[in-house]
Amino acid sequence: MGSVLERFEVTEGVVSSVAKAARLLRALARSSGEAGVTELAVAAGLPKSTAHRVLAELIQEEMVAHNGSRYRLGAGWYALQMSRSTSMWGDLLDIARRPLEDVFEATGANVHLAVLEAGQVLYLEKLTARGGTRIPTRVGARMPATCTAIGKALLAFSDVSVVRSVLSHDLPRPSARSIVAPRLLLDQLAEVRRAGYSQDLEEAQPGLFCVAAPVVLEGRSVAAVSLARIGSSAHLMSDRNHVRRAAVQIANALSAPY
């Protein structure tokens, strides 16, 4: 085991400039809004001096802004966010927009659209209700698939190889109620396939209750829709109908001939 400095020096030698910038942008996106250079360097796995230099370059490109010693995402980042409709999920986002808005208007709850990417949930859209900032999700962020309703909806209709890959690692435990036993998770996924929806009862965060349904094409999930509420599970039974309806609408639209 080398020292922290030695490990940083190895990282410095093998990580490209593009990767360093991507790591810092990702770290900023996961922060609470602003962060200092030391915090970002640790999150990105880079020496502080390197992080400072790359951040300076990102400021010049308007991808990052700063307020004294604190950094935040810049105007250039948000310009890219506005052009996300041209990404590989552009058609999905366009098709999903109306069903998601319908669910939001009907329930007043937090609504998500996500896909499974490298065994994790990647959020493509979030409609935020009052108090929704207490929910640890944002567009472009990732969450573990095994302890979120939307992740379990995606996994339940994924290839066996995907599920095996996820189970080959220790299951994360962000909450005392997170599922960490592979057999129990497999049982839950089987129930999701039977029922057509999944639940998260404080498994991702204490006080957070979610229900989700997969967008299924040819037997495989291509996305999922979820509803999330803070503090109460009283609406889960009615919420499941909303997410299932939205998921079916999105799947039908995706499969419809042009």
N, C-alpha and C positions, 0 to 999 in steps of 0.2 A: 504494500500500500504506500503510495507516494503522498507527499503533502498536498494540501489544497492547492498551493501555488503550482506544484508540478503537474497536477491534473489539469489546471487551467491552461498551462503552457501546452500540454498535449492537445487540448481542445482548440486552442488558438491556431495550432499548426494544421489541423485537418478540417476545420469548418470553413466553408467558403464565405465570402462577404455577403452573398445573397442569403445564405442560411442564417448568418448572424442577424441580419436585418429582419428576416422572417421570425426568428426566435424572439427578438425584442418587441416586434409588433404584436406577436401572439401574447407575450407577457403583459403588454399594456392593455390588450383587449380583455384579458382575464382579471385585470386589476379593478379596484373599486371606482376608477375614474382617473385618478392620478397616482403616480408612484415616483419614488426617488431612484437615482441611478444605482445605488447599492442593491435595493430590492429587485430592480429589473435585471441586474447582472446575475444575481443568484438564481432568479427564475429562468433566465435564458441559458445558464451554465457558461457564462463568459466572464473573463476578467473585467474588473470595474473600468479599467482604462480603455479596453476595447469597447465596452458598452457605451461609454461616454463618447468615444469617437464616432461610432456608428449612429448613435442618437443625433449627433451634430449633423451628420450627412442626411439623416431622415428629416430633420428640421428644415434643411435647405430644400428638400423635395416636397415639403409641406405635408408629409405623412405623419409627422409628430410636431406638437407644439409644446412650449414650456412656459411655466410660471415660476420664476426664480429657480429653485433646485428641483422642482416637481415637473414631471412630464405627463403629457396626455396625448391621445390620438388627435391628429391634425385634420385640417380641411380636406387635404388630399385623400385621406383614408375614407372620409365620408362621401367624397365624390365617387370613389370606387364602389362603396356600398350602394349608392344610388344606381349604379350600372349593373347590379348583380343579376338583372333580368337576362343579361346576355351570357350568363354562366351556364354550366352543364345542367343546372336545375331550373333554368329560366322557364321552360314550358310548364314544369310542375308548379312553380310558384304562380304563374299566370292562371293556371287552371284552378289551383287551390284557393285563390284569394277570396272568391265569392262564398264558397262553402265555409271557410274559416270565419269570415265576417258574419255570416248568418249565425254560427254557433256563438260567437262573441256577443252579438246583439240579443240572442235568446237567453243567455245565461249570465252575462256580466262577469264571467270568470276569465282567467288567463288561458289563452289558446295558443298551442304550439303546433308547428309542422316541422318534422325532423326526418332525417335519413340515417342509415347506419353506415358509418365510414370507419374503416380499420377497427371494427369491433366496438366503436363508441357511438353515442348519439351525437349527431351534428345538427344543430338547430338552424333551420332555414328561415323561419318566420316566428314571430311572437306578437300577439295582440295582448297588451298589458292592461289588466284591470286595476282599480284602485287598490293599493297595497301590494301590487304585483312586483314592485321592486324588491320585496323581501324574498322573492323566489330566485334562486341562483341560476337563472338562465338568461341568455341573450343571443341574438342572432350571430351566428358564426362561432359560438362557444360550443364546447363538447362536455358531455357528462357520461358517467359509466352507464352502460346499457343494462346491467344486471340489477340495479337498484332503482330504476325509473320505470314508470308505467309505459312510457313511450318506447323505451329501450326494449322492454320485454315484449311489447307488441311487434316490434321489428324482428327480434330474435326468434319469436315463435314461428314466423313464416320465412325464415332464412334457411339457406342450405345447411345441412348437417356439419359440413366442414367449418362453416362460420361459427356455429355454436361450439364445436370442439375447440376451435382456436381460442375463443373467449374463456372456456372452462380450463384451458391449459395453464392459466395464470390464477393466482390467488384472487378471489373476488373482493372488490373494494367494500369497505364498511364505513361510509360517511355517517351513518346513524346506527343507534343500538338495534334498530329493527331491520337493518339491511340483511338481505339473504346472502349468506356466505357459504352455505353447503351446496355443492353442485347438484346432488340428488334432489334437494328441495326446489332448486331453481328449475330443473328439468320437469318436475311435477307441475310447477306453475306454468311453464311454457306449454305443456300438454293441455292444461285447463284453458289457457288463452286460445289455443287452436280450436278447442271445443266450443267455447263461449263466444269467441270473436272479439273479445276486448280484454284489457289487462288493468290491473290496479297497482297503485303504489300507496301504501298506508304508512306514511312517515318513514319510508325506507331510504329516501334520498336526503331528507332533512326533517328534524322534529317539527311537528305541526303542519306539515305539508301533505296534502292528499290529492292524488291524481288518478285519472282514468284515461285510457287511450285505446285507439283502434287502428289496425294496420290498413294501409292502402295496398290491396293485393291484386297483382296481375299474374295470371297463369300460375297461381299457387304460391307466388313469392312476394314478399313485402318490398315495395319500392319506396315507401315512406310511411309515416304514421301521424295521426292527429291526437292531441291530448288536451284535456282540460285540467287545470290545477287550481286548487283553492287552499288558502291558509286557514287553519284552525278548526275545520269541520269536515266530516265525511258524510254529512246528512244528505248531500245532493248527488252522491256517487251513482245511485241507481238511475236517476233521471239523466245525469250527465253522460252515462254510457250510451244512451240512445242518441244523444246529439253527436258524439264523436263517431259512432258507427255510421250514422246517416251521412256525415260529412265525408268519411273515408270511402264509402260506397259511391258517393257523387263524384269524388275526385277520380276514383278508379274507372268509373264508367266514362268520364270525360277523356281520360288518358287513352282508353282503349277504343274510343269512337273513331271511325274513319274520317279523314279530313274531307 
